[in-house]
């Protein structure tokens, strides 16, 4: 009776996945479809981390649809990881609207690199920008990790090529950009040395707007502005409506969901596993479906899982159901279903990046954050599988011995010797020990022809293919149990 509840589970899981996909991407208030006269403001406050990407993905996807007048990155950050920085830069380069960086008051390290990806940089009074050399923080929390020279140069070459490409694309000085990331790069204008060899370039607001002959434009910043209103006036958008994107409650929840994704997957699958092991559909199945729906909702809000990933999981569930209920055994269709399910889960944890041209002078193979995300997603899926196997083993081994489990199971037989009687004579006792032929596959329920009579039966074990000779071994009221007939058994009179 293990597989009796699978159609219910399959249907319910498909509905749960679809429900998660049909919810708004972040369940937050967003501007109307027409963003004419609006300016999107995206804050980068504090270290750049994964949860900050949730806001950027939401904002830039909306910007690609609605085309606001401009996007302003409001920066006050000490930096962050290169992986998240690369994704933000790709989003900035993917839109066809002006993007401005407002250093308010600090754009250090990754913040400086993001500023170079903008069409223009504006500085607030007392602000600073620069010092973007890549470093590796110790995983044990002991500060900056010392790297071998070859590894250090490899990291530096990637960032150096990135800032040089951004400078070429947006009209900034390549030498200035490289001096921010490479301490061996001297930066000077004419005879004036702004950054000596052995130092990293870091500019104050006044230095960034200075014009040094023979140049006719400021070193880096277009202007010094005291606030957002002054910036908008400088770019002729004084009357624009500001739409500021902030982290919403759904995105805060998604942050935690993505952090515990392997546990959610493992517990959700465990609930389904327990449901397979018990007849009917109850609490374990509901809990499993709920956890899987939470998993997809969190990754959908985070801008990771898309409807196509959820559709892939549903297709996999359908293929798996076809394999179990239509095609005897387990073969190509079932394997393909499992591949679709696992593939949908993995892809649901990988960011869907906008397509764009590579940066000038940058080898696309050096931009590896999508590959890194895929490796992390595979590791999380494997981790969830290991947790599931461990929990399933523990349950199979210890749960039957626990009092809570025995309390759920009827361990006594309701026999006539103990005074129990059936509600009426079903008349099926006459089929006991008879031999018939399976008219349908028994999975485990199905129909057997005993002579000219069609009898509803269940098998005592695994699937029994159609046209297999079976023997009726037990009759319990209206429940008739069969097993494959031994080869030496003859056909009974009633089956002639």
C-alpha positions as CSV (number, residue, x, y, z in Angstrom):
1,X,0.0,0.0,0.0
2,X,3.1,2.3,-0.1
3,X,2.3,4.0,-3.4
4,X,-1.4,4.5,-3.0
5,X,-1.0,8.2,-2.1
6,X,1.5,9.1,-4.8
7,X,-1.1,10.6,-7.2
8,X,-2.4,12.9,-4.4
9,X,1.2,13.9,-3.5
10,X,2.1,14.5,-7.1
11,X,-0.9,16.7,-7.7
12,X,-0.5,18.6,-4.4
13,X,3.3,19.2,-4.9
14,X,2.6,20.5,-8.4
15,X,0.0,22.9,-7.0
16,X,2.5,24.0,-4.2
17,X,5.3,24.7,-6.7
18,X,2.9,26.6,-9.0
19,X,1.6,28.6,-6.1
20,X,5.1,29.7,-5.2
21,X,5.8,30.7,-8.7
22,X,2.6,32.6,-9.2
23,X,3.2,34.8,-6.2
24,X,4.7,38.3,-6.9
25,X,8.5,38.0,-7.1
26,X,8.9,39.8,-3.8
27,X,5.4,40.5,-2.6
28,X,6.4,44.1,-2.3
29,X,5.0,47.4,-3.5
30,X,6.5,48.4,-6.9
31,X,6.0,51.3,-9.2
32,X,3.3,51.3,-11.9
33,X,4.2,49.7,-15.2
34,X,5.0,53.1,-16.7
35,X,8.0,54.6,-15.0
36,X,8.1,57.8,-17.0
37,X,9.2,60.7,-14.8
38,X,10.5,58.4,-12.1
39,X,14.1,57.8,-10.9
40,X,15.0,54.6,-9.2
41,X,17.4,54.9,-6.2
42,X,19.2,51.8,-5.1
43,X,21.1,52.1,-1.8
44,X,24.3,50.2,-1.1
45,X,24.6,50.8,2.6
46,X,27.2,48.7,4.4
47,X,29.1,45.7,3.2
48,X,27.9,44.3,-0.2
49,X,26.4,40.8,0.5
50,X,24.0,38.3,-1.1
51,X,20.9,39.8,0.4
52,X,21.7,43.1,-1.3
53,X,21.5,41.4,-4.6
54,X,17.8,40.6,-4.0
55,X,17.0,44.3,-4.3
56,X,19.2,44.9,-7.3
57,X,17.7,41.9,-9.2
58,X,14.2,43.2,-8.5
59,X,15.0,46.8,-9.3
60,X,16.8,46.2,-12.6
61,X,14.3,43.6,-13.9
62,X,11.6,46.3,-13.3
63,X,13.8,48.9,-14.9
64,X,14.2,46.8,-18.0
65,X,10.4,46.6,-18.3
66,X,9.4,50.2,-17.3
67,X,12.4,52.3,-18.5
68,X,12.7,55.0,-15.7
69,X,14.4,58.3,-16.4
70,X,17.6,57.2,-14.5
71,X,18.9,54.9,-11.9
72,X,21.0,56.2,-9.0
73,X,23.3,54.0,-6.9
74,X,23.5,55.6,-3.5
75,X,26.8,54.4,-2.1
76,X,28.1,54.2,1.5
77,X,30.1,51.0,1.6
78,X,33.4,49.6,2.7
79,X,33.2,47.0,-0.1
80,X,32.3,43.4,-0.4
81,X,33.0,40.1,-2.3
82,X,34.0,40.2,-5.9
83,X,31.2,37.7,-6.9
84,X,28.4,40.0,-5.8
85,X,30.2,43.0,-7.3
86,X,30.4,41.3,-10.7
87,X,26.7,40.6,-10.7
88,X,25.8,44.2,-9.8
89,X,28.0,45.5,-12.6
90,X,26.3,43.1,-15.1
91,X,22.9,44.4,-14.0
92,X,24.1,48.0,-14.4
93,X,25.4,47.3,-17.9
94,X,22.2,45.5,-18.9
95,X,19.9,48.5,-18.9
96,X,19.4,51.3,-21.5
97,X,18.8,54.1,-19.0
98,X,21.5,56.4,-17.4
99,X,23.0,55.0,-14.3
100,X,24.7,57.5,-11.8
101,X,26.8,56.7,-8.8
102,X,26.3,58.9,-5.7
103,X,29.3,58.5,-3.3
104,X,27.5,59.4,-0.1
105,X,29.9,59.4,1.7
106,X,32.2,56.4,0.9
107,X,32.7,54.1,-2.0
108,X,35.7,51.9,-1.0
109,X,36.9,48.8,-2.6
110,X,34.0,47.1,-4.4
111,X,32.0,50.3,-4.0
112,X,34.7,52.1,-6.1
113,X,34.5,49.4,-8.8
114,X,30.7,49.7,-9.0
115,X,31.1,53.5,-9.3
116,X,33.3,53.0,-12.4
117,X,30.4,51.0,-14.0
118,X,28.2,54.1,-13.9
119,X,27.7,56.8,-16.6
120,X,28.8,59.5,-14.1
121,X,30.1,59.7,-10.5
122,X,28.8,62.4,-8.1
123,X,30.5,63.0,-4.7
124,X,29.0,64.4,-1.5
125,X,31.0,66.8,0.7
126,X,33.6,64.9,2.8
127,X,33.3,61.7,0.7
128,X,36.0,59.4,-0.6
129,X,36.5,56.8,-3.2
130,X,39.2,54.2,-4.1
131,X,41.4,51.5,-2.5
132,X,39.9,48.7,-4.5
133,X,42.7,46.1,-4.4
134,X,41.2,42.6,-4.0
135,X,42.0,40.8,-0.7
136,X,41.1,37.4,0.8
137,X,39.7,37.4,4.3
138,X,40.6,34.5,6.5
139,X,37.8,31.9,6.9
140,X,38.7,31.6,10.6
141,X,38.1,35.3,11.2
142,X,41.8,36.2,11.6
143,X,41.8,39.2,9.2
144,X,43.4,39.3,5.8
145,X,44.8,36.0,4.6
146,X,48.3,36.0,3.1
147,X,48.2,34.5,-0.4
148,X,51.1,33.1,-2.5
149,X,52.3,35.6,-5.1
150,X,50.9,33.6,-8.1
151,X,47.4,33.4,-6.6
152,X,47.5,37.0,-5.6
153,X,48.5,38.1,-9.1
154,X,45.8,35.9,-10.6
155,X,43.1,37.7,-8.5
156,X,44.7,41.1,-9.2
157,X,44.8,40.5,-12.9
158,X,41.0,39.8,-13.0
159,X,40.1,43.0,-11.1
160,X,42.6,45.0,-13.1
161,X,41.1,43.9,-16.4
162,X,37.6,44.6,-15.0
163,X,38.3,48.2,-13.9
164,X,40.2,49.0,-17.1
165,X,37.3,47.7,-19.2
166,X,34.8,49.8,-17.2
167,X,37.0,52.9,-17.5
168,X,37.1,52.4,-21.3
169,X,33.4,51.9,-21.5
170,X,32.4,54.9,-19.4
171,X,35.1,57.4,-20.2
172,X,37.2,57.3,-17.1
173,X,41.0,57.3,-16.9
174,X,42.3,53.7,-17.2
175,X,45.4,54.6,-15.3
176,X,43.3,56.0,-12.5
177,X,41.2,52.9,-12.4
178,X,44.2,50.6,-12.3
179,X,45.9,52.7,-9.5
180,X,42.8,52.0,-7.3
181,X,43.5,48.2,-7.5
182,X,47.2,47.8,-8.1
183,X,49.7,49.2,-5.6
184,X,52.5,48.9,-8.2
185,X,50.7,51.3,-10.6
186,X,51.8,55.0,-10.4
187,X,49.2,57.6,-11.3
188,X,50.1,61.1,-12.3
189,X,48.8,63.9,-14.5
190,X,51.5,65.9,-16.1
191,X,54.3,66.3,-13.5
192,X,51.9,65.9,-10.6
193,X,52.0,62.5,-8.9
194,X,48.6,61.7,-7.4
195,X,49.4,58.1,-6.3
196,X,53.0,57.0,-5.9
197,X,54.1,53.4,-6.6
198,X,53.5,51.2,-3.6
199,X,50.3,53.0,-2.7
200,X,46.6,52.5,-3.6
201,X,44.8,55.5,-5.0
202,X,42.1,56.9,-2.8
203,X,40.5,60.3,-3.7
204,X,38.6,62.7,-1.5
205,X,35.6,64.6,-2.8
206,X,37.7,67.7,-3.5
207,X,40.4,65.8,-5.2
208,X,37.9,63.9,-7.4
209,X,36.4,67.1,-8.8
210,X,39.8,68.8,-9.3
211,X,40.8,69.8,-12.9
212,X,44.5,69.4,-13.4
213,X,46.1,70.7,-16.6
214,X,46.5,69.6,-19.3
215,X,43.2,67.9,-18.6
216,X,40.1,69.9,-19.1
217,X,37.7,67.7,-17.1
218,X,37.6,66.7,-13.4
219,X,39.8,63.8,-12.4
220,X,36.9,61.5,-11.6
221,X,33.7,63.1,-10.3
222,X,31.4,65.1,-12.5
223,X,30.3,67.4,-9.6
224,X,30.1,67.9,-5.9
225,X,26.5,67.7,-4.7
226,X,25.2,68.0,-1.2
227,X,22.2,65.7,-1.5
228,X,20.0,63.6,-3.9
229,X,17.9,66.7,-4.9
230,X,21.1,68.5,-6.0
231,X,22.2,65.5,-8.0
232,X,18.9,65.3,-9.8
233,X,19.0,69.0,-10.6
234,X,22.5,68.6,-12.1
235,X,21.2,66.0,-14.5
236,X,18.0,67.9,-15.4
237,X,15.7,65.6,-13.4
238,X,14.7,68.0,-10.7
239,X,11.0,67.3,-11.1
240,X,11.4,63.5,-11.2
241,X,9.7,61.3,-8.7
242,X,12.1,59.3,-6.6
243,X,11.4,55.6,-6.1
244,X,13.7,54.3,-3.5
245,X,14.2,50.5,-3.3
246,X,14.6,49.1,0.2
247,X,14.7,45.6,1.6
248,X,11.2,44.4,2.1
249,X,9.9,41.9,4.7
250,X,9.6,39.2,2.0
251,X,13.2,39.7,1.1
252,X,14.3,39.5,4.7
253,X,12.5,36.2,4.9
254,X,14.0,35.0,1.6
255,X,17.5,35.7,3.1
256,X,16.9,33.1,5.8
257,X,15.2,30.7,3.4
258,X,18.2,30.7,1.1
259,X,20.6,30.2,4.0
260,X,18.9,27.0,5.1
261,X,18.0,25.8,1.6
262,X,19.6,22.3,2.0
263,X,17.7,21.7,5.3
264,X,14.4,22.8,3.7
265,X,15.0,20.5,0.8
266,X,16.0,17.5,3.0
267,X,13.1,17.9,5.4
268,X,10.6,18.5,2.5
269,X,11.7,15.4,0.7
270,X,11.7,13.5,4.0
271,X,8.0,14.4,4.5
272,X,7.2,13.0,1.1
273,X,9.2,9.9,1.8
274,X,7.3,9.3,5.1
275,X,4.1,9.8,3.2
276,X,5.1,7.1,0.7
277,X,5.7,4.7,3.5
278,X,2.2,5.2,5.0
279,X,-1.2,4.8,3.4
280,X,-3.4,7.8,2.7
281,X,-2.3,11.4,2.9
282,X,-1.6,13.2,6.2
283,X,0.6,15.4,8.2
284,X,4.0,14.3,6.8
285,X,2.9,15.0,3.3
286,X,1.4,18.3,4.1
287,X,4.6,19.3,6.0
288,X,6.8,18.2,3.1
289,X,4.9,20.1,0.5
290,X,4.8,23.2,2.7
291,X,8.6,23.1,3.1
292,X,9.2,22.6,-0.6
293,X,6.8,25.5,-1.4
294,X,8.7,27.7,1.1
295,X,12.0,26.7,-0.6
296,X,10.7,27.9,-4.0
297,X,9.1,31.0,-2.6
298,X,12.3,32.1,-0.9
299,X,14.4,31.6,-4.0
300,X,11.8,33.2,-6.2
301,X,11.8,36.3,-4.0
302,X,15.6,36.3,-4.0
303,X,15.5,36.6,-7.8
304,X,17.0,33.1,-8.3
305,X,14.2,30.6,-9.1
306,X,12.2,31.5,-12.2
307,X,9.0,30.0,-13.5
308,X,11.0,27.9,-16.0
309,X,12.8,26.2,-13.1
310,X,9.6,25.4,-11.3
311,X,8.1,24.2,-14.6
312,X,11.1,21.8,-14.9
313,X,10.4,20.4,-11.5
314,X,6.7,19.9,-12.4
315,X,7.6,18.1,-15.7
316,X,9.9,15.9,-13.7
317,X,7.2,15.0,-11.3
318,X,4.8,14.2,-14.2
319,X,7.5,12.0,-15.8
320,X,8.1,10.2,-12.5
321,X,4.3,9.6,-12.1
322,X,4.1,8.2,-15.6
323,X,6.9,5.9,-14.9
324,X,5.3,4.6,-11.7
325,X,1.7,4.4,-12.8
326,X,1.8,3.8,-16.5
327,X,5.0,2.1,-17.5
328,X,5.9,-1.1,-15.5
329,X,9.4,-1.1,-13.8
330,X,11.7,1.9,-13.7
331,X,13.6,3.0,-16.8
332,X,14.4,5.9,-19.0
333,X,11.2,8.0,-18.3
334,X,11.7,7.7,-14.5
335,X,15.4,8.6,-14.8
336,X,14.6,11.6,-17.0
337,X,12.0,12.7,-14.4
338,X,14.6,12.6,-11.6
339,X,17.0,14.5,-13.8
340,X,14.4,17.2,-14.4
341,X,13.5,17.5,-10.7
342,X,17.2,17.7,-9.6
343,X,18.0,20.1,-12.5
344,X,15.0,22.4,-11.6
345,X,16.1,22.5,-7.9
346,X,19.7,23.3,-8.8
347,X,18.9,25.9,-11.4
348,X,16.5,27.4,-8.9
349,X,19.5,28.3,-6.8
350,X,21.6,29.9,-9.6
351,X,21.1,33.6,-10.6
352,X,19.7,34.2,-14.1
353,X,22.0,36.8,-15.4
354,X,21.2,39.4,-18.1
355,X,22.9,38.8,-21.5
356,X,25.3,41.5,-22.5
357,X,28.6,42.2,-24.3
358,X,31.8,41.4,-22.4
359,X,33.8,44.3,-21.0
360,X,36.5,45.7,-23.3
361,X,39.7,43.8,-22.8
362,X,38.2,41.3,-20.4
363,X,38.2,37.6,-21.1
364,X,34.7,36.2,-20.4
365,X,36.3,33.1,-18.9
366,X,37.6,35.3,-16.1
367,X,34.1,36.1,-15.0
368,X,33.3,32.9,-13.1
369,X,30.5,33.9,-10.6
370,X,27.8,32.0,-12.5
371,X,29.9,28.8,-12.5
372,X,30.7,29.4,-8.8
373,X,27.0,29.7,-8.1
374,X,26.3,26.5,-10.0
375,X,28.9,24.7,-7.9
376,X,27.4,26.0,-4.7
377,X,23.9,25.0,-5.8
378,X,25.1,21.4,-6.7
379,X,26.9,21.2,-3.3
380,X,23.7,22.3,-1.5
381,X,21.7,19.7,-3.4
382,X,24.1,17.0,-2.6
383,X,24.1,18.1,1.0
384,X,20.4,17.9,1.1
385,X,20.5,14.4,-0.3
386,X,22.9,13.3,2.3
387,X,20.8,14.8,5.1
388,X,17.7,13.0,3.6
389,X,19.5,9.6,3.5
390,X,20.7,10.0,7.1
391,X,17.3,11.1,8.4
392,X,15.5,8.3,6.4
393,X,17.9,5.7,7.8
394,X,17.3,7.0,11.4
395,X,13.5,6.9,11.0
396,X,13.5,3.4,9.4
397,X,15.7,2.1,12.2
398,X,14.4,3.8,15.3
399,X,10.9,5.2,14.6
400,X,9.1,1.8,14.8
401,X,10.6,1.3,18.3
402,X,9.3,4.6,19.7
403,X,6.1,4.8,21.7
404,X,4.8,7.7,19.7
405,X,5.0,5.5,16.5
406,X,3.3,2.5,18.2
407,X,0.6,4.8,19.3
408,X,-0.3,5.6,15.7
409,X,-0.3,1.9,14.6
410,X,-3.1,-0.6,15.3
411,X,-1.1,-3.6,16.5
412,X,-4.0,-5.9,17.4
413,X,-5.9,-8.0,14.9
414,X,-9.7,-7.6,14.8
415,X,-10.4,-11.4,14.5
416,X,-13.6,-13.3,15.1
417,X,-11.9,-15.2,17.9
418,X,-11.7,-11.8,19.8
419,X,-15.4,-11.1,19.3
420,X,-15.1,-8.9,16.1
421,X,-17.4,-9.5,13.2
422,X,-17.7,-7.9,9.8
423,X,-20.6,-5.7,8.9
424,X,-21.8,-8.4,6.5
425,X,-20.6,-11.4,4.4
426,X,-18.8,-10.0,1.4
427,X,-19.0,-13.3,-0.4
428,X,-15.3,-12.9,-1.4
429,X,-14.1,-15.9,0.7
430,X,-14.9,-18.1,-2.3
431,X,-12.0,-16.6,-4.2
432,X,-9.4,-17.7,-1.6
433,X,-6.6,-19.8,-3.1
434,X,-8.1,-19.2,-6.6
435,X,-5.7,-18.4,-9.5
436,X,-6.5,-15.6,-12.0
437,X,-4.9,-13.3,-14.5
438,X,-4.1,-9.6,-13.9
439,X,-6.3,-7.6,-16.3
440,X,-4.4,-4.4,-15.3
441,X,-1.0,-3.7,-13.8
442,X,-1.2,-4.0,-10.0
443,X,0.5,-0.9,-8.5
444,X,-0.5,-2.4,-5.9
445,X,-4.2,-2.0,-6.7
446,X,-5.8,-3.3,-9.9
447,X,-8.2,-5.8,-11.4
448,X,-7.8,-9.6,-11.8
449,X,-10.0,-11.8,-14.0
450,X,-11.0,-14.9,-12.1
451,X,-12.8,-16.9,-14.6
452,X,-15.3,-14.5,-16.1
453,X,-15.4,-12.3,-13.0
454,X,-13.5,-9.0,-12.6
455,X,-12.2,-8.7,-9.0
456,X,-10.6,-5.6,-7.4
457,X,-7.4,-6.7,-5.7
458,X,-4.2,-5.4,-4.2
459,X,-0.8,-7.1,-4.5
460,X,1.2,-8.1,-1.4
461,X,4.4,-6.5,-2.7
462,X,5.8,-4.8,-5.7
463,X,4.2,-4.0,-9.0
464,X,2.7,-7.0,-10.9
465,X,2.5,-6.5,-14.7
466,X,-0.6,-7.1,-16.7
467,X,-1.4,-10.7,-17.9
468,X,0.6,-12.2,-15.0
469,X,-1.0,-15.2,-13.3
470,X,-1.7,-14.5,-9.7
471,X,-3.0,-16.4,-6.7
472,X,-5.4,-15.0,-4.1
473,X,-3.8,-15.5,-0.8
474,X,-5.9,-13.5,1.6
475,X,-9.5,-12.2,1.9
476,X,-10.3,-9.6,4.6
477,X,-13.8,-8.5,4.1
478,X,-13.8,-6.7,0.7
479,X,-10.0,-6.6,0.6
480,X,-8.5,-9.3,-1.6
481,X,-4.7,-9.8,-1.6
482,X,-2.8,-11.6,-4.4
483,X,0.7,-12.6,-5.2
484,X,2.3,-14.0,-8.4
485,X,1.3,-17.6,-8.8
486,X,4.1,-20.2,-8.6
487,X,5.0,-21.7,-12.0
488,X,4.0,-25.2,-10.9
489,X,0.4,-24.1,-9.9
490,X,-2.3,-25.1,-12.4
491,X,-5.3,-23.0,-13.3
492,X,-8.3,-23.4,-11.1
493,X,-11.6,-24.5,-12.3
494,X,-13.1,-21.0,-11.9
495,X,-10.4,-19.5,-14.2
496,X,-11.0,-21.9,-17.1
